[in-house]
Amino acid sequence: SMEGRFAWPKVELSETDKALTVSADLPGLTEKDVQVEIANGVLTIRGEKKAERNGEGRYFSERYYGAFERQIPVDDVLEDRAEASFKNGVLTISVPKSENPRAGVKRIAINSR
């Protein structure tokens, strides 16, 4: 299925009153391999895992290599104060919540004529 390929890396979201934290497991990568962006209510994690292959002979791998991108919608956060850290193969992004959340979906009355 397509799902396996696009659902990498696995992410975990946790939320408090003050902040939204997103963690992603990226074993074998360093901060140089990963790019984090936040804009217009979407947090994007993208990067590339390069295959480490050396020597001759037959080679078989089930490990995933290549480019990846995950987009995670984030609402009511202070995008310009997002912070990211990378430690032991885990990327952690913390984004403070805004004090005044935008109002949610507004229903618009439909006037019957």
Secondary structure by P-SEA (a helix, b strand, c coil): cccccccccbbbbbbcccbbbbbbbbcccccccbbbbbcccbbbbbbbbbbbcccccbbbbcccccbbbbbbbbcccccccbbbbbcccbbbbbbbbbccccccbbbbbbbcc
